[in-house]
Amino acid sequence: MKNYLLLVLAVLLANNVSAQQKREFRGAWIQCVNGQFQGLGTEKMQQTLTYQLDELQKDGVNAIIFQVRPECDALYQSSIEPWSRFLTGQQGKAPSPYWDPLQWMIEQCHQRGMELHAWINPYRAKTKGTTMLATNHVGVAHPERCFSYDEQLILNPGIPENRDYICAVAKDIVARYDVDGIHMDDYFYPYPAAGQVIPDDQQYRQHSNGIKDRGDWRRYNVNLFIKQFYETVHATKPWVKVGISPFGIYRNKKNSAIGSNTNGLQNYDDLYADVLLWINNGWLDYCVPQIYWEIGNKAADYDTLIRWWNQHAGGRPLFIGEDIERTVKNADPQNPNQHQQPAKHRLHQQMNNVKGTVLWYAKAAVDNTGNYGSMLRNNYWRYPALQPQMSFIDGKAPKKPRKVKPVWTSDGYILFWTAPSAKKWDDEAVKYVVYRFNKGERVNTDDVSKIVTVTDKTFMKLPYENGSKKYVYVVTALDRMQNESRVVKKTVKL
């Protein structure tokens, strides 16, 4: 009986490995607006983030979406906006000892083979809990460009200068930092609050452009911004990915024939965010709808929504925003003895346009809530994955690595290689994939179980034992869009 169970377990693991995609966006949101870093101090915050990144790397995460601008402020050195209170406890106060969290996170993520996407909230200028703004905050310097709503302060999307302002902030980040992406979440016009009215009568009179319907005009304002934002980022650095994470419902079927069979708040009607227009016009590089509900939710069923987005948002890489806590809190309707992680994973695999997942939120995975993190690292994300290809930005592979050679050093047996030559950004190798095969085994770089590492280094320490067994190591180069070069093989005795 014991041998039979071991055989079943081996078969399950083998099937799971074969089901793993070689290319998959495996992201996690690290937010500051919940106050998890506020007042920690430099050393403690770095320790906390180091631990989180180490655990997420073990879980198979290959991209971090790090919140750096929650309320027209900065978790990085900025000459445009003040330091965030979510960093130091007081808006406008620099961290002491001084450090730049965004720069530090870029370095830490790249060392671990992860991408770093800088996450900004475009229009929100003050959250409910903020009581004091710095003197150089846009809400103090230009109160006429903001409006109050539900104890928040919002940059008015109907004022053209605000589009220019947000784009200038994004350009500043992209120009000065080696970010892999820049990311916006679901906050465009504010979420509706009972008894509250958006005070934009004056702007509508001044800038209506002949648009008769107020809702259409608000969507027009956001559309103009999204287009300008996308063009600004790519004009600054063509390889930086623009990602948007909208609320999980585009429209309900009762409001539109194209809508989903749901009954909840809507991007299009309530937040004035026409996400499908942005996708169809190519104004974003990836979309991460926040499908935070459980399978079987009466108002917004996860199964219904992932199928809807798979059908309607396939014009750009589609990743699913996944709520860890809600996933593990609810039982699988088809298997009440387990939570919904396995069922949701199966749905991901069935959707031909779903190219990845982003975890809400990182700390829940780090804390292994409901054993979610263990399932990732031991099963679903057991082996590394490259990023999904974005040939609409760049689809050409770099040249292969040069001078691949094992060398004995004082630090042990090291496999070295040299970067290939490059003339432009889209030729340049920035990372490398190292595979290992047994001698005589067919070299199949689509077999994810053969990936040893994805690294930005040009060397790797070999696990030397006694020199009695031969292995074939394969090294490939990756450019900024993770197009992969041809292979270089080297037989090594370990």
Salt bridges, closest charged atoms under 4 A:
GLU24 OE1 - ARG26 NE 3.10
ASP54 OD1 - ARG112 NH2 2.77
GLU55 OE2 - LYS58 NZ 3.08
GLU55 OE1 - ARG377 NH2 3.07
ASP59 OD1 - ARG377 NE 2.76
GLU71 OE2 - ARG85 NE 3.67
GLU81 OE1 - ARG69 NE 2.71
GLU115 OE1 - HIS117 NE2 2.79
GLU115 OE2 - LYS241 NZ 2.87
GLU144 OE2 - HIS142 ND1 3.09
ASP150 OD2 - LYS128 NZ 3.21
ASP172 OD1 - ARG176 NE 2.82
ASP178 OD2 - HIS110 ND1 3.95
ASP178 OD1 - ARG480 NH1 3.21
ASP180 OD2 - HIS110 NE2 2.75
ASP200 OD1 - ARG214 NH1 2.64
ASP200 OD2 - ARG218 NE 2.83
ASP201 OD1 - ARG214 NH1 3.06
ASP216 OD1 - ARG219 NH2 2.85
GLU231 OE2 - LYS227 NZ 2.80
ASP269 OD2 - ARG251 NH2 2.79
ASP285 OD2 - HIS234 NE2 2.67
GLU294 OE1 - ARG326 NH1 3.77
ASP303 OD1 - ARG307 NE 2.67
GLU322 OE2 - LYS344 NZ 3.59
GLU322 OE1 - HIS348 NE2 2.83
ASP332 OD2 - ARG346 NH2 3.74
ASP367 OD2 - LYS363 NZ 2.69
GLU441 OE2 - LYS450 NZ 2.88
ASP456 OD1 - LYS457 NZ 3.25
GLU484 OE1 - LYS22 NZ 2.79
